[in-house]
Amino acid sequence: MSHGRRRAEKPATVLSVVGTGLSYLALCLTAMAALALVVVPMLSGSQTYSVLTSSMAPKYAPGTFLVVKPIPFEELRIGDIITYQIESGSPAVITHRITSLGTDQSGETVFTTKGDNNSVEDELPVREIQVKGKLFYAVPYAGFIANGLGNSDRGAMAQWGAVALMGYGVIALVRGALAKNRNEDDASPDDPTEQYPGSGDDGTIFPSFGPSAHSGSESLEYDDPILTDCDGCDHDHSRGSTSVRRRRLETRKHATVR
């Protein structure tokens, strides 16, 4: 016994497949960007900066997004890249590599730094109070937005960036869910008679127990008192004729269930 038919699903077009793939790719990139630029810095207590000059090029070229993590001063070593204040208490900072360690006249440990792309070391030594932290990781090109903002607050930029990225992620998820629901609705039958070919206009199901009487085989048919017209039959199509009624009564009388 047939359990019904479903409408044939519409074949996916190349554009729809490409569009779906690009949407998922954009969602993955958004999630990764949110993690690298917002979530990890917040959880690790790091500060974010963007490179404005070419002193650390080519590895850390202008536009590079830097995540700087606080670290105890005594754990810093030669070769580490640190971000420090140009002058103690000044908001302006610089990111260079430690080239040597030393002590000043008071016996305090100080660092000598140099930009990877510079030919000479920095003139002034770096004291502990100036150090903001050690470079945790860097993201190329992600700092261009910060560069465009100049000296604006990086914390506010990160917060707005997080809101934008998360908002886009939510929108992409909702759109994907709605598209999936639309596809499922399109695949389900709208007309009950499509599930049951033997059903009537009012949804009543008329089961059949074998070939139709019009094919020459005897069968048990459910019918109304008036024979319904059909194509391909040689009987009289007049609903009111006596021969038609008599033939139907005889068929019902001798019908057998196979």
N, C-alpha and C positions, 0 to 999 in steps of 0.2 A: 504494500500500500504506500502510495506516495505521501510524503510528509509536507509537500508544498514546494513551491519554487520561489527563488529570490531573484530580484532584478539583477541583471548583469551589471557589475560595477563599471563605472566609467574608467577607461584606461588612462593611466597617468601620462601626461604630456611631458616632453623634455623640459619645458619651461617650469612646470610645477615641481618636477624632481630637483632641478637646479635651484629653484627658489627655496624649497625645503632644506636642501643641503646648505645653502648660504645662510639661512636663518639659524640652523643649528651651529654652524661655524661661528657666526657672529655671537651667539649666546655663549659658546665655550670661550671665545676670546674675551668677552665681557666679564665672565666669571674669573678668568685668569688675571685680567687687568685689575679687577676689584681686589683680588687676593694680594697681588704684588704691590699695588699702589696705595691701598687703604687698610685692608684687614691685617696683614702681617706687620706693617709699621705700628699700627695701634696696639696690637697684642704684645709686641716686643718692646714697646716703649721707645721706639726709634723716632728720629726726626727726619723729615724729607727736605731735600734741596734740589736745585737744578743747576747744571753747569752753565755759566754765562760766558766763560772765556775759553781759549784753546790751550791753556797752560798744561792740561793733562791729556791733550790729544796725542794720538788718534783714538786711544782706547776709551777715553772719557771726553768725547767731543762736546761742543756746545749743544745743548738740548738734551743731554743725558740726565735722567732722573736718578738721584742718589738717595739711598736709605742709609742713614748713619745711626748706629746703635751705641748708646753710652757704654763705656767700658772702664774699669779701674785704670788709673794712670800708670800704675806700676806694671800692668800687663802688656802695655804697648811695647813693640819691638821695632828694630830697624827694618824697613821695607813695608811697614803698615801704612795705609793711606788714612789720614785723619782729617777731620774738619775742625777748624779752630777759628776763634775770633782774631781778626787782624790786630785789634787792640782790646784789652780786657774791658768788658762791659759794653763793647760796641756791637750793634746788631750785624754788622758786616762780617762775613765769614769767608774762608778760603779752604779749599781741599787740596792738599799736597801730600807727598810721600815723605816719610821719615828717612833721612839719610845718615844721621848720626845722633848719638846721645852725649850729653856733657853736663857740667854744673856751672852755675854762675858764681859770683863773688860771695853770695850768702850760703853757698852749698846746696842750693835747690837744683834738682834735676831739670834740665831743659832739652828740647829737641831742636835739631837743625833739619829743615824741610826743603824740598825742591819740587817744582813741577816737572812731570815726565818730559814735557815738551820745551822746558826752559834750559838754557845753557849754563846757568849759574844757580847756586843755592840762594834761598831767601836770606835777606840781610839780617833780619831780627830773629832771635831764638824764640821758641814757643814754650811757654810756661804751662804748668798744670791747670791753672785757673782759666786759661784760654780754650782748652780742649773741649769740644762738644761731643766727640765720640769717634769711633772707628767705622770705616766704610763697611756696611753689612752686605749690600749688593747694589747693582746699578741696572737701570732699564733704559736702553738707548731710545732716543727720540721722544720719550714720554714727557720730558721736561720742557718741550717747546711752548706748551700752554703757559707754564709758569714763567718762562722767559718773556712771553708777551705781556704778562701781568707786571713785569718789572720787580719792584721791591714789595709787592703786596704780600699779605699774610698767606704763607703756604698752608697753615693749618686750616684756614677757611676754604682754601682751594681744594684741599683734600676732602673736606666734609661735603662740599657741593659736588665734587667728583664722585664720591661714594653714593650720594643720593641719585645722581644721574645714571650711574652704572647699574645700581640696584633697580631703579625704576625701569630701565630698559630691559633688564632681565625678567622682571615681573610681566611686562607687556608682551615679551616674546613667549613666555610660558602660557599666558592666557590666550594669545592668538593661536598657538599650537593646539591647545585643548579645544578651542572652538572649531578649528579646521578639522580636527579628528571627529568631533561630534557631527559636523556637517557631512563628512564622508560616510559615517555610519548611518545617518538618516537617509542619505541618497541610496545606500545599498539595501535598505529594508523595504519590503513591499508596501505600497500605499493602498492597494485595492484588495480586500479580503478574497475576492474571487480569483486572484492570481495565485493564492496559496492553495485553493481548492477548486480545480477546474470544474468539478461537478456541482458547484454551489449555484444558487439562484441569485436573482437581483437583490433579494432581501437578506442575503447571507445564509439562507438555509442550505444545508449540505444534502445532496441526493446521492447516496452511495450506489455504485453499480456492481453487479455480480456477473460480469462476463460481457461478451460482445453484444452489441446492440441488436435489437430485433430486426432493424432495417438491413443488417448485413447477411441475413439468412439464417442465423443461429437463434435457437430459442433462449430466452433470458427472462429474468424477472425485472421488470421496469417499474419505477415509481412515476406515475403520470397523473395529470389532472383529468377530469371527466371528458375533456375535449382534446382530441389529438392535435398536437402542435405541428404546424407546417415544417417541413425540412426539405433540404435540397438533395437531389440524387435519388429520390424515392419515386416509384411508379404508381403509388396509390393516389386516390382522389384527394386533392388539397382543400376541398371544400369542407369547412368545419361542420357544416350542418347536414352533410349527406348521410343517408342511412347506411350505405355500404362502408363508410369509414368507421362509424360507430360499431357496426357489427364485426368488422375485422379486428378492431381493438379488443372487444369483448372476447372474441375467440382466442386471440393471442394471450390474453391474461388467463384464460381458462386452462390453456394447455402449456403454460409456461412452467419451466422447471428451473431449479437452482443448480448451477454447476459449480 
